[in-house]
Amino acid sequence: MPSFLDFEKPIAELQARIDELRETAADGSVDITTEIGRLQGKSDKLLKDTFAKLTPWQKTQVARHPERPHFKDYVAGLFEEFVPLAGDRAFADDQAIIGGFATFRGRRMVVLGHEKGSDTTSRLRHNFGMGKPEGYRKAIRLVELADRFGLPVVTLVDTSGAFPGIQAEERGQAEAIARSTQACLAAGVPVVSAIVGEGGSGGAVALAAGNRVLMFEHAVYSVISPEGCASILWRTADKAAEAAEAMRITAQDLKSFGVIDTIVSEPLGGAHRDPAKAIGALGDAVVASLDALAGLPPAALRSDRRAKFLAMGRL
């Protein structure tokens, strides 16, 4: 069973009751199949109704769910022959951003993205998906390699933002993010980006400047986290829910603004409830985007990207 979020408490209580009944019926002395079925139907309806009207803050919580699929899960579920490439050839290898050559449904390509980690040890190793300058310079190296060999690029974005530590600033964090964004915009090959969880600030944009930007229906994408916005505007993170509402960070809002191109449906209750189904849905959306871009010359791909991003915010 998945971990339940705060707003899912009524669903969690129903599931707990169902589990108790199943344990009671395990010895076969009492037949309560009908009652279990009734409660399960009630639980399923409650889950559907709850996720049909999530607030932006609730979507933020779903996007951050610790059991949501991460970069390594997508690589394992979608890509064959993944060959990771390490290091930025200048300072170090940043494990918050991983990438390399891969085969995807018969196509050779470069895939890269943020990795948050799945337990305490791996989260520390991957710095919770918060890239440092060497991570973004590794991304630049991989995008330029893809361009040199004529390979499409797929990026998977899932970060609360680039690492804000003093060491990262000393090594040129802002410059690395800007040049990573520039590399994606300048590539003469198709670039398809997907916001699979959190898309936070420049740390997300640096890998999301693609010809096509996909986004899971319960993912979020914004210039700052709701807590950060609330801390600036109201001097308290307690108003994060209000900030999330005002910032228009959901896939549905961003699609209407033209910031993203496609909303990818998630399994009922979020991608963490059925990771395999979510990963497959993303794969289908990536294929559709690559097919739409196939055959376009480098100049057309660059022009397409330029027009897309210059149109954002235009009334």
C-alpha positions in Angstrom: 0.0 0.0 0.0 1.2 3.5 -0.7 1.9 6.1 2.0 -1.2 8.3 2.4 -0.9 12.1 2.3 -2.7 14.3 4.9 -5.7 15.1 2.6 -6.1 11.3 2.0 -6.9 10.5 5.6 -10.6 9.4 5.0 -9.3 7.0 2.3 -6.6 5.7 4.6 -9.2 5.0 7.3 -11.3 3.0 4.8 -8.3 1.0 3.6 -7.3 0.2 7.2 -10.8 -1.1 7.8 -10.7 -3.2 4.7 -7.3 -4.7 5.7 -8.7 -5.5 9.1 -11.7 -7.4 7.6 -9.4 -9.3 5.2 -7.3 -10.4 8.2 -10.5 -11.5 10.0 -11.6 -13.5 7.0 -8.2 -15.1 6.4 -9.1 -18.1 8.6 -12.2 -18.8 6.5 -14.6 -19.0 9.5 -16.5 -16.0 8.4 -17.5 -14.9 4.8 -17.4 -11.1 4.7 -16.5 -10.9 1.0 -19.6 -8.8 0.3 -18.8 -6.2 3.0 -15.2 -6.0 1.8 -16.4 -5.4 -1.7 -18.8 -2.7 -0.5 -16.1 -0.9 1.4 -13.6 -1.2 -1.5 -16.1 0.3 -3.8 -16.6 3.2 -1.4 -12.9 3.7 -1.1 -12.4 3.7 -4.9 -15.1 6.3 -5.3 -13.7 8.5 -2.6 -10.2 8.2 -4.2 -11.7 9.2 -7.6 -13.7 12.1 -6.2 -10.7 13.4 -4.1 -8.3 13.4 -7.0 -10.8 15.0 -9.4 -10.7 18.2 -7.4 -7.2 18.5 -6.0 -6.0 22.0 -5.0 -2.7 23.3 -6.3 -1.2 22.7 -2.8 -2.5 19.1 -2.8 -1.0 18.5 -6.2 2.3 19.8 -4.9 2.1 17.1 -2.2 1.4 14.4 -4.7 4.3 15.6 -6.9 6.6 15.3 -3.9 5.3 11.9 -2.8 8.4 9.8 -1.8 7.1 6.7 -3.6 6.6 8.6 -6.9 8.8 7.1 -9.8 12.2 8.8 -10.1 14.7 9.1 -13.0 16.2 5.6 -12.4 12.7 4.1 -12.4 12.0 5.7 -15.8 15.3 4.5 -17.2 14.7 0.9 -16.0 11.1 1.0 -17.4 11.6 2.7 -20.7 15.2 2.7 -21.9 17.3 -0.2 -23.0 21.1 -0.3 -23.2 21.5 2.8 -20.9 25.2 3.8 -20.8 25.7 6.5 -18.1 28.3 9.2 -18.8 29.8 10.8 -15.7 31.5 14.1 -14.9 31.6 17.6 -16.4 35.3 17.4 -17.4 36.0 20.4 -15.2 35.3 19.7 -11.5 33.4 16.6 -10.5 30.5 14.2 -11.2 27.2 15.4 -9.8 24.8 12.6 -8.9 21.8 14.9 -8.7 21.8 14.9 -12.5 22.3 11.6 -14.4 22.4 11.0 -18.1 23.9 9.0 -20.9 23.2 7.2 -24.2 20.2 4.9 -24.4 17.9 3.0 -26.7 14.2 3.9 -26.5 11.8 1.7 -28.5 14.3 1.1 -31.2 15.6 4.7 -31.2 19.1 5.7 -30.1 19.2 8.9 -28.0 20.6 10.8 -25.1 18.5 10.8 -21.9 19.2 12.9 -18.8 17.4 14.1 -15.7 17.3 14.8 -12.0 17.5 11.9 -9.6 16.1 12.5 -6.0 16.9 9.1 -4.5 14.4 6.7 -2.9 15.8 6.3 0.7 17.9 8.3 3.1 21.2 7.0 1.8 20.4 7.5 -1.9 18.8 10.9 -1.2 21.9 12.2 0.4 24.0 10.7 -2.4 21.9 12.4 -5.1 21.5 15.6 -3.0 17.7 15.3 -3.2 17.8 16.0 -6.9 19.2 19.5 -6.4 21.9 20.0 -9.1 25.2 21.8 -8.6 27.1 23.6 -11.4 29.0 20.4 -12.3 25.6 18.7 -12.8 24.4 21.3 -15.3 27.8 21.4 -17.0 27.5 17.6 -17.4 24.1 18.2 -19.0 25.6 20.7 -21.4 28.2 18.1 -22.3 25.6 15.5 -23.0 23.3 17.8 -25.1 26.3 18.8 -27.2 27.3 15.2 -27.7 23.8 14.4 -28.8 23.9 17.3 -31.2 27.3 16.2 -32.6 26.0 12.7 -33.3 22.5 13.6 -34.4 20.7 12.0 -31.5 17.4 13.3 -30.0 17.5 14.3 -26.4 14.9 13.4 -23.7 15.1 15.1 -20.3 13.2 14.2 -17.2 12.7 17.1 -14.7 12.1 16.5 -11.0 13.8 19.0 -8.7 12.8 21.5 -6.1 15.5 23.7 -7.5 19.2 23.9 -8.1 21.4 23.6 -5.0 21.6 27.0 -3.3 24.8 26.3 -1.2 27.7 28.7 -1.1 30.0 26.2 -2.8 27.6 26.0 -5.7 27.6 29.8 -6.0 31.4 29.9 -5.8 31.5 27.5 -8.8 29.1 29.6 -10.9 25.7 28.1 -10.4 23.8 30.8 -12.2 26.2 30.7 -15.2 26.0 26.9 -15.4 22.1 27.0 -15.4 22.1 29.7 -18.1 24.5 27.8 -20.3 22.5 24.6 -19.8 19.3 26.4 -20.9 21.2 27.8 -23.9 22.6 24.4 -24.9 19.0 23.0 -25.0 17.8 25.9 -27.0 20.7 25.7 -29.4 20.6 22.0 -30.1 20.0 21.0 -33.7 18.3 17.8 -32.7 14.8 17.2 -31.2 14.6 17.9 -27.5 11.6 16.5 -25.5 11.4 17.5 -21.8 9.0 16.0 -19.3 8.1 17.4 -15.8 7.6 14.2 -13.9 7.4 15.5 -10.4 8.5 19.0 -9.2 9.7 21.5 -11.7 11.4 24.1 -9.5 13.0 27.4 -10.7 16.0 27.6 -13.0 17.2 24.2 -11.9 14.2 22.8 -13.8 14.3 25.2 -16.8 17.9 24.3 -17.4 16.7 20.8 -18.6 13.3 21.8 -19.8 14.0 24.2 -22.7 12.7 21.6 -25.3 10.8 21.6 -28.5 8.0 19.8 -26.6 7.4 20.0 -22.9 5.3 17.3 -21.3 4.0 17.3 -17.8 2.2 14.7 -15.6 -1.2 15.8 -14.5 -0.3 16.0 -10.8 3.2 17.5 -11.3 4.0 21.1 -10.5 6.2 23.7 -12.3 7.0 27.1 -11.0 9.7 29.8 -10.6 9.9 29.1 -6.8 8.4 26.7 -4.3 5.1 27.6 -2.7 6.9 27.7 0.7 9.5 30.0 -0.7 6.9 32.3 -2.3 4.9 32.5 1.0 8.1 33.3 3.0 8.8 36.2 0.7 5.3 37.6 0.5 3.9 36.9 3.9 7.1 36.2 5.9 5.8 32.7 6.8 5.8 29.4 5.0 2.4 28.6 6.6 0.7 30.3 3.7 2.2 27.9 1.1 -1.3 26.7 0.1 -2.4 30.3 -0.7 0.8 30.8 -2.6 0.4 27.6 -4.7 -3.1 28.8 -5.6 -1.9 32.2 -6.7 1.2 31.0 -8.6 -0.8 28.8 -11.1 1.7 25.9 -10.9 -0.5 23.0 -12.1 -0.3 21.3 -15.4 -3.8 22.4 -16.3 -2.9 26.1 -15.7 0.4 25.9 -17.5 -1.2 24.2 -20.5 -3.6 27.1 -20.8 -0.7 29.6 -20.7 1.3 27.7 -23.4 4.1 27.0 -21.0 3.8 23.2 -21.6 2.5 21.3 -24.6 1.0 18.1 -23.3 -0.5 16.8 -20.1 0.2 13.2 -19.4 -2.5 11.3 -17.5 -1.5 9.5 -14.3 -3.1 6.4 -12.8 -6.0 7.1 -10.4 -4.5 8.4 -7.2 -1.1 9.5 -8.6 1.9 7.9 -10.4 3.1 6.4 -7.1 0.0 4.1 -7.0 0.9 2.4 -10.3 4.4 3.3 -11.4 4.5 0.9 -14.3 1.4 2.4 -15.8 2.6 6.0 -15.3 6.0 5.1 -16.8 4.3 3.5 -19.8 2.0 6.6 -20.3 5.0 8.9 -20.3 6.8 6.6 -22.9 3.8 6.9 -25.2 3.8 10.7 -24.9 7.5 10.9 -25.6 7.1 8.7 -28.7 4.3 11.0 -30.0 6.4 14.1 -29.5 9.5 12.6 -31.2 7.3 11.4 -34.1 6.0 15.0 -34.5 9.6 16.4 -34.6 11.1 13.6 -36.8 12.6 14.8 -40.1 12.8 18.5 -39.2 16.2 20.1 -40.1 18.3 21.7 -37.3 17.4 25.2 -38.3 13.7 24.4 -38.1 14.1 22.7 -34.6 15.9 25.8 -33.3 13.3 28.1 -34.8 10.5 26.0 -33.3 12.1 26.3 -29.8 12.7 30.0 -30.2 9.1 30.7 -31.2 7.8 28.6 -28.4 9.7 30.4 -25.6 9.4 33.9 -27.0 5.6 33.4 -27.1 5.3 32.7 -23.4 3.7 35.6 -21.5 2.7 37.4 -24.7 -0.9 38.8 -24.5 
